[in-house]
Amino acid sequence: MADGKHNSALGAAYAAKRPEEVAAIYDSWSETYDADMSAAGYRHPTICLALLARHLPRGAEPLLDAGAGTGLIGEWLAITGYPKVEALDISQGMLDKAGAKGVYTALHRLAMGETLPFADGAYAGIISAGVFTSGHVGVEGLDELIRICRPGGVIVLTVKNTLWHADFAERIAALEAQGLLTRVEETQPYASMPGETDTVPSRGLVIKRS
């Protein structure tokens, strides 16, 4: 079980109503985030890394870690053979921690759900772990990730069940029907933090840009 500070920070993040609230919460949490999430048994980064490695060739570049936080996934991407990865996060405090790990080629302080300042098809792969969840980013953040992923590129993301059943599944199906993407893998729902009580399950999703 994670400590009370972690529970409080996570609960506040889930309850946030505005992007600036989310940024402030993560700024203040950045010092203990890695230890807190380790104590909670945080699974999203590991699952996303496995999915990416299965569907995107080693050495593909550039990649975008969308919602990078402190750079948990960035460290592992470097180890597993993806050498050129950029980080995007809403929190400067989290980006500072990610940057200190020395594994990202660029750091972008941006809010997902808004228009992103990247060219169409800019990235060979995008990974977004733990972002599409309560109080963070909803389905409104999906279209921009698809736009900036190059044709044939892969997007790996996690989606909390509440969002999935609300409108995410419907949006994915509509984009497939339009021929903009192909759903290549979808995991069974799982608890992202088994060390936390009453965790709403999430699923991992892999989509390929058409």
C-alpha positions as CSV (number, residue, x, y, z in Angstrom):
1,M,0.0,0.0,0.0
2,A,1.4,3.4,-0.9
3,D,1.7,6.0,1.8
4,G,-1.0,8.6,2.6
5,K,0.8,11.4,0.7
6,H,0.5,9.3,-2.5
7,N,-3.1,8.6,-2.0
8,S,-3.8,12.3,-1.4
9,A,-1.9,13.5,-4.4
10,L,-3.4,10.9,-6.7
11,G,-6.9,11.7,-5.4
12,A,-6.4,15.4,-6.0
13,A,-5.1,14.8,-9.5
14,Y,-8.2,12.6,-10.3
15,A,-10.5,15.3,-8.9
16,A,-8.8,18.2,-10.8
17,K,-11.1,20.3,-13.0
18,R,-8.6,22.5,-14.9
19,P,-5.2,21.8,-16.5
20,E,-3.4,24.3,-14.3
21,E,-4.7,22.4,-11.2
22,V,-3.2,19.1,-12.6
23,A,0.1,20.9,-13.3
24,A,0.3,22.3,-9.8
25,I,-0.4,18.9,-8.2
26,Y,2.3,17.2,-10.2
27,D,4.8,20.0,-9.6
28,S,4.5,19.5,-5.9
29,W,4.5,15.6,-6.2
30,S,7.5,15.4,-8.5
31,E,10.1,14.9,-5.6
32,T,8.4,11.6,-4.4
33,Y,6.5,10.5,-7.5
34,D,8.9,7.7,-8.5
35,A,9.0,6.2,-5.0
36,D,5.3,6.5,-4.5
37,M,4.3,4.9,-7.7
38,S,6.8,2.1,-7.2
39,A,5.2,1.4,-3.8
40,A,1.7,1.3,-5.5
41,G,3.0,-1.3,-8.0
42,Y,2.4,1.0,-10.9
43,R,2.0,-1.2,-14.0
44,H,1.2,1.1,-16.9
45,P,4.8,1.9,-17.9
46,T,5.8,-1.8,-18.1
47,I,2.7,-2.8,-20.0
48,C,3.1,0.0,-22.5
49,L,6.7,-0.7,-23.1
50,A,5.9,-4.4,-23.8
51,L,3.2,-3.4,-26.2
52,L,5.4,-0.9,-28.0
53,A,8.3,-3.3,-28.4
54,R,5.9,-5.9,-29.9
55,H,4.6,-3.6,-32.5
56,L,7.3,-0.9,-33.3
57,P,10.7,-2.0,-34.7
58,R,13.7,-1.4,-32.5
59,G,15.4,1.8,-33.4
60,A,12.3,3.5,-34.8
61,E,12.5,7.3,-34.4
62,P,11.6,9.8,-33.2
63,L,9.2,8.8,-30.5
64,L,7.0,10.9,-28.2
65,D,6.4,10.1,-24.6
66,A,3.1,11.9,-24.2
67,G,2.5,12.5,-20.5
68,A,6.1,11.6,-19.6
69,G,6.0,12.5,-16.0
70,T,9.3,11.9,-14.4
71,G,10.5,9.9,-17.3
72,L,9.9,6.3,-16.1
73,I,9.2,5.0,-19.6
74,G,12.0,7.1,-21.2
75,E,14.6,5.3,-19.2
76,W,13.4,1.9,-20.3
77,L,12.9,3.0,-24.0
78,A,16.6,3.9,-24.1
79,I,17.6,0.5,-22.6
80,T,15.4,-1.4,-25.1
81,G,16.6,0.2,-28.2
82,Y,14.7,3.4,-28.9
83,P,17.3,6.1,-28.8
84,K,15.5,9.2,-29.9
85,V,12.5,10.0,-27.6
86,E,11.0,13.4,-26.8
87,A,9.0,14.1,-23.6
88,L,5.8,16.0,-23.3
89,D,4.1,16.8,-19.9
90,I,1.9,19.5,-18.4
91,S,4.1,19.8,-15.3
92,Q,7.4,21.6,-15.3
93,G,8.4,19.9,-12.1
94,M,7.9,16.5,-13.6
95,L,9.8,17.5,-16.8
96,D,12.7,18.7,-14.7
97,K,13.0,15.2,-13.2
98,A,12.6,13.6,-16.6
99,G,15.3,15.9,-18.1
100,A,17.7,15.0,-15.3
101,K,17.7,11.4,-16.4
102,G,19.3,12.3,-19.6
103,V,17.3,10.1,-21.8
104,Y,15.2,12.6,-23.8
105,T,16.2,14.5,-26.8
106,A,13.7,17.3,-26.2
107,L,11.3,18.3,-23.4
108,H,7.9,20.0,-24.2
109,R,5.8,21.6,-21.5
110,L,2.3,21.3,-23.1
111,A,-1.2,20.2,-22.2
112,M,-2.7,17.3,-24.1
113,G,-6.3,18.0,-25.3
114,E,-5.2,21.2,-27.0
115,T,-3.6,21.6,-30.4
116,L,0.0,20.5,-30.3
117,P,2.8,22.4,-32.0
118,F,4.1,19.5,-34.0
119,A,3.9,18.7,-37.7
120,D,1.5,16.1,-39.2
121,G,3.2,12.7,-39.0
122,A,6.1,14.0,-36.9
123,Y,6.6,10.8,-34.9
124,A,7.2,7.2,-35.7
125,G,5.7,6.1,-32.4
126,I,3.8,7.6,-29.5
127,I,3.4,6.2,-26.0
128,S,1.0,7.6,-23.5
129,A,0.8,5.8,-20.1
130,G,-1.7,6.8,-17.4
131,V,-2.8,9.9,-19.2
132,F,-6.3,9.0,-20.4
133,T,-7.8,8.8,-17.0
134,S,-10.0,10.7,-14.5
135,G,-9.1,14.4,-14.1
136,H,-6.4,14.3,-16.7
137,V,-7.1,13.9,-20.5
138,G,-10.2,12.6,-22.1
139,V,-11.0,11.5,-25.6
140,E,-10.4,15.1,-26.7
141,G,-6.6,14.3,-26.6
142,L,-6.8,11.4,-29.0
143,D,-7.1,13.1,-32.4
144,E,-3.9,15.2,-32.0
145,L,-1.9,12.1,-31.2
146,I,-3.2,10.5,-34.3
147,R,-2.4,13.6,-36.4
148,I,1.2,13.8,-35.3
149,C,1.8,10.1,-35.8
150,R,3.2,9.2,-39.2
151,P,1.3,6.8,-41.5
152,G,2.3,3.3,-40.4
153,G,3.3,4.5,-37.0
154,V,2.2,3.1,-33.7
155,I,0.4,4.7,-30.8
156,V,0.4,2.9,-27.4
157,L,-1.9,4.2,-24.7
158,T,-3.8,3.3,-21.6
159,V,-7.4,4.2,-21.1
160,K,-9.3,4.0,-17.8
161,N,-12.5,2.0,-18.0
162,T,-14.7,4.9,-17.1
163,L,-13.4,6.9,-20.1
164,W,-13.5,3.8,-22.3
165,H,-17.1,3.1,-21.7
166,A,-18.1,6.8,-21.8
167,D,-16.9,7.8,-25.2
168,F,-13.4,6.4,-26.0
169,A,-14.4,3.1,-27.5
170,E,-17.0,4.8,-29.7
171,R,-14.4,7.3,-30.9
172,I,-11.9,4.6,-31.7
173,A,-14.5,2.7,-33.7
174,A,-15.5,5.8,-35.6
175,L,-11.8,6.5,-36.5
176,E,-11.4,2.9,-37.7
177,A,-14.5,3.2,-39.8
178,Q,-13.0,6.4,-41.4
179,G,-9.9,4.5,-42.2
180,L,-7.6,6.7,-40.1
181,L,-6.3,3.9,-37.9
182,T,-6.3,0.2,-37.2
183,R,-6.7,-1.3,-33.7
184,V,-3.9,-3.9,-33.6
185,E,-4.1,-4.9,-30.0
186,E,-6.2,-4.3,-26.9
187,T,-5.5,-5.8,-23.5
188,Q,-7.9,-7.2,-21.0
189,P,-8.7,-4.6,-18.3
190,Y,-6.2,-4.7,-15.4
191,A,-5.5,-2.8,-12.2
192,S,-2.9,-0.1,-12.9
193,M,-1.9,0.2,-9.2
194,P,-2.6,-3.0,-7.3
195,G,-1.1,-1.4,-4.2
196,E,-4.0,1.0,-4.1
197,T,-7.5,0.1,-2.9
198,D,-10.5,0.5,-5.2
199,T,-8.5,1.0,-8.4
200,V,-10.7,1.3,-11.5
201,P,-9.3,-1.0,-14.2
202,S,-7.7,0.3,-17.3
203,R,-6.7,-1.3,-20.6
204,G,-3.8,-1.0,-22.9
205,L,-4.4,-0.2,-26.5
206,V,-2.2,-0.3,-29.6
207,I,-3.4,1.5,-32.7
208,K,-1.6,1.9,-36.1
209,R,-1.9,5.1,-38.1
210,S,-3.2,4.5,-41.6
